[in-house]
Amino acid sequence: MLKGQAAGEGERHAVSAALPALPIGDPEALTPFLTEPVAERSWSIAEFDPVLLRFRPVQLALAKRTGADHGFVLTLSRGGRLQSVRWLDYAEGRLVAARQPLLGSARSWRRDDGLLTKEDLLSRGRIVAHEQYRPGVHMTQRAALGQMRYAFGLPADVAIHLPETGEQRVRREGGGWQVDICAGCGSVPVPTDDERRRWTRPSQWIQSDDAAFRDKAAQARRGMKSDDAVMARLAAAARARLPRIDFDGYVSARTAWRRRAGDCTEDALVLAALGRAAGIPVRVVHGLVFSPGRYHGASNAFMPHSWVIAFADGHWKSYDISLNGFDATHIALSLGDGEPEAMVEANQVAALLDWRGIAEVRKRPSRSLTSGGGSRSPSPRGIEACCALSSGAVAAGSSS
């Protein structure tokens, strides 16, 4: 048994966890791969989860890279969710370099067989910029109120599935993926009874059975005839409850509610808890959103972001209280129940996207696409179509 103490939300108590049958290891370590593998393989190790207070299996898989004689890809997953991808390069049977793609940058390693110096041991490394992708085009908020089409390529060596939502349609196109985002673009099936129960019940991160959430949900239901109206009330309540931005860590809906602070992940978890407490199926979405203003040291860039989708009045609809509404620059990459693994999965998938084109493909509506907390103010300088990023991109201004 592993024994210790857990402290959280002002409480401290003894905890214990049974040691697993799997070997305990550090999934970040590259030591087992210092020599070139002779075959593909997959295996599991155990990792202690300080939130669930138990060991959980971590799955690793090693496979040959397409078109590389001495290249391999190492993937790590938790609970079936992709967490990291490493490209491994070998020379003369020895690992010489490893690289993990990040959004807009990469984390790299190189082999060095020299002795460690004092400077090596004391080095804190370099500061890594906030993850972002700058497409090289300027998209106004007016353009984002219509239909946007994105063309992506993805590496053949990693199995990746892009999700669909009520506003997002995903299609295979020319060896890549075409993603259309607009009001009603997606055609997601009506949830089954089992799915409704799953997406209305509490989870480890969405404590919708908490009395505070139940009370707010009951208040929002009074006098309302539609789920969308209830979600609008809950969005306003969640926004008022979290006035302070706090980028520190990833905390549950209950903790964020008590702290009265959080960032987009906590905003999404709190709204999901309120929606589920009201009996509305809600899922948390992680992906990307375009930020025209300066944010974390960059402007005109796609940034990691979180929001929710709710099955309201017979269809799935997005609600974003962090950016005062939803628009067609919200690209969903992972859906979940608030677990941080879903966010990590979205961030790694975002880093693997090969951006081939961005286009506005439909006349802008007279009303905003946004929902949940208000609408964005349109820019006075709209664009008729975004620029293609490569010769193989979708033609700007084409019909949907």
C-alpha positions in Angstrom: 0.0 0.0 0.0 1.0 3.6 -0.6 0.0 5.7 2.4 0.0 9.4 2.9 -2.1 12.5 3.6 -4.3 14.5 1.2 -5.1 18.2 1.7 -7.7 20.2 -0.2 -10.4 22.8 0.3 -9.3 23.3 3.9 -9.4 19.6 4.8 -6.7 17.0 5.5 -7.2 13.3 5.8 -5.2 10.0 5.5 -5.3 8.2 2.2 -4.0 4.9 0.9 -3.8 3.3 -2.5 -3.1 -0.3 -3.4 0.1 -0.8 -5.3 -0.6 -2.0 -8.9 0.4 -5.1 -10.6 1.8 -3.0 -13.5 5.4 -1.7 -13.3 5.6 1.8 -11.9 7.4 4.1 -14.3 7.9 7.6 -15.6 6.1 7.8 -19.0 8.3 10.8 -19.9 11.5 8.8 -19.7 13.3 7.9 -22.9 15.8 5.5 -21.4 14.1 2.3 -22.7 14.6 3.7 -26.3 18.2 4.6 -26.2 18.9 1.8 -28.6 16.8 1.3 -31.8 13.8 -1.0 -31.3 13.7 -4.2 -33.3 9.9 -4.3 -33.6 6.8 -2.4 -32.8 5.3 -2.9 -29.4 2.7 -1.7 -26.9 2.6 -1.9 -23.1 1.3 -0.3 -20.0 2.8 1.2 -16.9 1.2 2.6 -13.7 1.0 6.2 -12.7 -0.4 7.6 -9.5 -3.3 10.0 -9.9 -3.2 12.6 -6.9 -6.8 13.6 -7.6 -8.4 10.1 -7.8 -5.8 8.9 -5.1 -5.1 5.7 -7.0 -2.8 4.2 -9.6 -4.0 4.3 -13.2 -2.6 2.5 -16.2 -0.9 4.5 -18.9 -0.7 3.0 -22.3 2.4 3.4 -24.5 2.8 2.3 -28.1 5.8 2.3 -30.4 5.5 2.0 -34.2 7.7 2.6 -37.3 7.2 6.0 -39.0 6.0 6.0 -42.5 8.8 6.7 -45.0 11.6 6.8 -42.3 14.1 3.9 -42.2 15.3 4.7 -38.7 12.3 6.7 -37.3 9.7 5.6 -34.8 6.7 7.3 -33.2 6.0 6.9 -29.5 2.5 7.6 -28.3 1.2 7.9 -24.7 -2.5 7.6 -23.8 -4.5 7.7 -20.6 -8.0 6.2 -20.6 -7.9 5.9 -24.3 -7.1 9.6 -24.8 -3.9 10.6 -26.6 -1.7 12.6 -24.3 1.6 12.9 -26.2 3.4 12.0 -29.4 7.1 11.7 -29.7 9.1 11.4 -33.0 12.2 9.3 -32.3 15.2 9.3 -34.7 18.0 6.8 -34.6 21.5 6.6 -36.2 23.8 3.6 -36.0 21.3 1.9 -33.7 21.3 4.7 -31.1 18.7 7.3 -30.3 20.0 10.7 -31.4 17.0 12.9 -31.1 13.4 13.0 -29.9 10.7 15.7 -30.6 7.2 16.3 -29.2 5.2 18.8 -31.4 3.4 21.6 -29.5 1.1 24.2 -30.8 3.4 26.7 -32.5 6.6 25.2 -31.2 8.1 21.9 -30.0 9.8 20.2 -27.1 13.0 18.6 -28.3 15.7 16.3 -26.9 19.1 15.4 -28.3 21.6 12.8 -27.2 24.6 14.0 -25.3 27.0 11.3 -23.9 29.2 13.8 -22.2 29.5 14.2 -18.4 26.9 16.4 -16.7 28.3 19.8 -15.6 27.2 21.9 -12.7 25.6 24.3 -15.2 23.5 21.4 -16.6 22.2 20.5 -13.2 21.3 24.0 -12.2 19.8 25.0 -15.6 16.1 25.9 -15.5 15.9 25.6 -19.3 14.3 28.3 -21.4 10.9 30.0 -21.2 8.4 28.5 -23.6 5.8 30.8 -25.2 2.1 30.2 -24.6 0.9 27.6 -27.1 -0.5 29.4 -30.2 -0.8 29.1 -34.0 -0.6 32.3 -36.0 -2.3 31.6 -39.4 -0.8 34.6 -41.2 -4.3 36.0 -42.0 -6.5 38.5 -40.1 -10.0 37.2 -39.4 -12.4 39.8 -38.2 -15.2 39.0 -35.7 -17.8 39.9 -38.4 -16.4 37.2 -40.7 -16.5 34.7 -37.8 -20.2 35.1 -37.5 -20.8 33.3 -40.8 -19.5 29.9 -41.9 -15.8 29.2 -41.8 -14.1 26.3 -43.5 -10.8 24.9 -42.4 -8.6 22.4 -44.3 -6.3 20.3 -42.2 -3.8 17.5 -42.8 -2.9 15.0 -40.0 0.1 12.7 -39.6 -0.6 9.2 -41.0 1.3 7.6 -38.1 -1.1 8.7 -35.4 -4.8 7.7 -35.3 -6.8 10.8 -34.6 -10.5 11.4 -34.7 -11.9 15.0 -35.0 -15.3 15.3 -33.2 -18.5 16.7 -34.6 -20.9 19.0 -32.7 -24.1 20.8 -33.6 -22.0 23.6 -35.2 -19.0 21.5 -36.5 -19.1 19.2 -39.5 -16.0 17.0 -40.3 -15.3 15.4 -43.6 -12.4 13.6 -45.3 -11.2 15.7 -48.2 -8.2 15.1 -50.5 -6.1 13.1 -48.1 -6.9 15.5 -45.2 -9.9 16.9 -43.3 -12.4 19.6 -44.1 -14.0 21.2 -41.0 -17.0 23.5 -41.5 -18.3 25.6 -38.5 -21.5 27.5 -38.5 -24.9 27.5 -36.8 -26.4 24.2 -37.7 -23.4 22.9 -39.7 -23.2 19.7 -37.6 -25.6 16.8 -37.7 -25.0 15.0 -34.4 -27.5 12.3 -33.5 -30.0 12.8 -30.7 -28.5 11.3 -27.6 -29.7 7.9 -26.4 -31.3 7.4 -23.0 -28.0 6.0 -21.7 -26.1 9.1 -23.1 -28.7 11.5 -21.6 -28.1 9.8 -18.2 -24.3 9.9 -18.6 -24.2 13.6 -19.6 -26.6 14.8 -16.8 -25.0 13.0 -13.9 -22.1 14.3 -11.8 -18.5 13.4 -12.5 -15.2 13.8 -10.6 -14.8 17.2 -12.1 -18.4 18.3 -12.7 -20.1 18.0 -9.3 -23.6 18.8 -10.5 -25.1 17.2 -7.4 -23.6 20.0 -5.2 -26.3 22.0 -3.4 -25.0 25.3 -4.8 -25.5 24.1 -8.4 -28.8 22.5 -7.7 -30.2 25.7 -6.1 -29.0 27.9 -9.1 -30.4 25.4 -11.6 -33.8 25.4 -9.8 -33.9 29.2 -9.9 -33.0 29.2 -13.6 -35.8 26.8 -14.4 -38.5 28.9 -12.9 -40.7 30.4 -15.6 -38.6 29.2 -18.4 -40.1 27.2 -21.3 -37.0 26.3 -23.2 -33.7 24.7 -22.3 -31.9 27.4 -24.3 -33.4 30.1 -22.0 -32.3 28.1 -19.0 -28.8 27.8 -20.3 -28.7 31.5 -21.0 -29.7 32.2 -17.3 -27.1 29.7 -16.1 -24.4 31.2 -18.3 -25.1 34.6 -16.8 -25.0 33.1 -13.3 -21.7 31.4 -14.0 -20.2 34.5 -15.4 -21.2 36.6 -12.4 -19.8 33.9 -10.0 -16.4 33.9 -11.6 -15.4 37.5 -11.9 -11.6 37.0 -11.4 -9.3 35.3 -13.9 -7.0 32.7 -12.4 -4.7 30.7 -14.7 -3.3 28.6 -11.8 -3.9 24.9 -12.3 -6.9 22.9 -13.3 -9.6 22.7 -10.6 -13.1 21.2 -10.4 -16.4 23.0 -10.9 -17.0 22.9 -7.1 -13.6 24.4 -6.3 -13.9 27.1 -8.9 -17.3 28.0 -7.6 -16.0 28.4 -4.1 -12.9 30.3 -5.2 -15.0 32.6 -7.5 -12.1 32.5 -10.0 -10.8 30.5 -12.9 -10.0 30.6 -16.6 -11.8 29.1 -19.6 -11.5 25.5 -18.3 -13.2 26.4 -15.0 -15.8 28.5 -16.8 -16.7 25.5 -18.8 -16.8 23.1 -15.8 -19.0 25.4 -13.8 -21.5 26.0 -16.6 -21.5 22.2 -17.3 -22.3 21.5 -13.6 -25.1 24.1 -13.6 -26.6 22.7 -16.9 -26.5 19.1 -15.6 -28.0 20.1 -12.4 -30.9 21.5 -14.4 -31.3 18.2 -16.2 -29.8 19.3 -19.5 -27.2 17.0 -21.1 -23.9 18.9 -21.2 -20.4 18.0 -22.4 -17.1 20.0 -22.1 -15.4 20.9 -25.3 -11.6 21.5 -25.7 -10.1 22.9 -28.8 -8.9 26.2 -30.4 -10.3 29.7 -30.8 -9.1 32.7 -32.7 -8.0 35.6 -30.6 -7.7 38.9 -32.6 -6.7 40.9 -29.5 -3.4 40.6 -27.6 -3.5 37.6 -25.3 -0.6 35.8 -23.6 1.9 37.8 -25.7 0.3 37.2 -29.1 -2.5 38.6 -31.3 -4.3 37.3 -34.4 -3.6 33.7 -33.3 -5.5 30.5 -32.5 -5.2 29.6 -28.8 -6.2 26.6 -26.7 -9.7 27.1 -25.3 -12.6 25.3 -23.6 -16.4 25.8 -23.7 -19.5 23.5 -23.5 -22.1 22.0 -25.7 -25.6 21.3 -24.4 -28.5 19.3 -25.8 -31.0 22.1 -25.6 -34.5 22.0 -27.2 -33.7 19.0 -29.4 -30.3 19.9 -30.8 -26.7 20.4 -29.6 -25.6 24.0 -29.1 -22.4 25.6 -28.0 -22.1 28.0 -25.0 -19.0 30.0 -24.2 -19.0 32.4 -21.3 -15.3 33.1 -21.4 -15.4 35.0 -24.7 -19.0 36.2 -24.4 -20.3 33.8 -26.9 -19.6 31.3 -29.6 -18.4 31.9 -33.2 -17.0 30.0 -36.2 -13.4 30.3 -35.0 -14.2 27.7 -32.3 -12.6 24.4 -33.5 -13.6 21.4 -31.3 -10.8 18.8 -30.9 -11.9 16.8 -27.9 -15.2 16.2 -26.0 -15.3 15.0 -22.4 -16.7 15.1 -18.9 -14.4 17.7 -17.6 -11.4 15.4 -17.1 -8.0 17.1 -17.7 -6.9 14.3 -20.0 -9.5 15.6 -22.6 -7.8 19.0 -22.5 -4.4 17.5 -22.9 -5.6 15.4 -25.8 -7.0 18.5 -27.5 -3.7 20.4 -27.1 -1.7 17.5 -28.5 -4.1 17.1 -31.5 -3.8 20.9 -32.1 -0.1 20.6 -32.3 -0.4 17.8 -35.0 -2.7 19.8 -37.3 -1.3 20.7 -40.7 -3.1 24.0 -41.5 -3.8 24.0 -45.3 -6.6 26.6 -45.7 -9.1 28.9 -44.0 -12.0 30.3 -45.9 -15.3 32.2 -45.3 -17.8 30.2 -47.5 -21.2 31.8 -46.8 -22.7 35.3 -46.5 -22.6 36.6 -43.0 -26.0 36.4 -41.2 -27.7 39.5 -40.0 -27.7 38.1 -36.5 -24.8 36.8 -34.4 -23.9 33.1 -34.4 -22.9 33.5 -30.7 -24.8 32.0 -27.8 -24.3 31.7 -24.1 -23.6 35.0 -22.3 -24.0 37.5 -25.2 -22.5 38.2 -28.5 -19.2 39.5 -29.7 -19.0 43.0 -31.1 -18.4 42.8 -34.9 -15.3 44.6 -36.3 -16.1 47.5 -38.6 -13.6 46.1 -41.2 -15.2 42.8 -42.3 -13.6 40.5 -44.9 -15.4 38.8 -47.7 -13.1 35.8 -47.5 -10.1 34.6 -45.6 -6.9 33.9 -47.4 -5.9 30.3 -48.4 -2.8 29.1 -46.6 -1.6 26.9 -49.5 -2.3 26.1 -53.1 -4.2 23.0 -52.0 -6.5 25.0 -49.7 -10.3 25.4 -50.2 -10.9 28.3 -52.5 -12.0 31.4 -50.6 -15.6 32.6 -51.2 -16.9 29.2 -52.5 -20.4 28.2 -51.7 -21.2 25.8 -48.9 
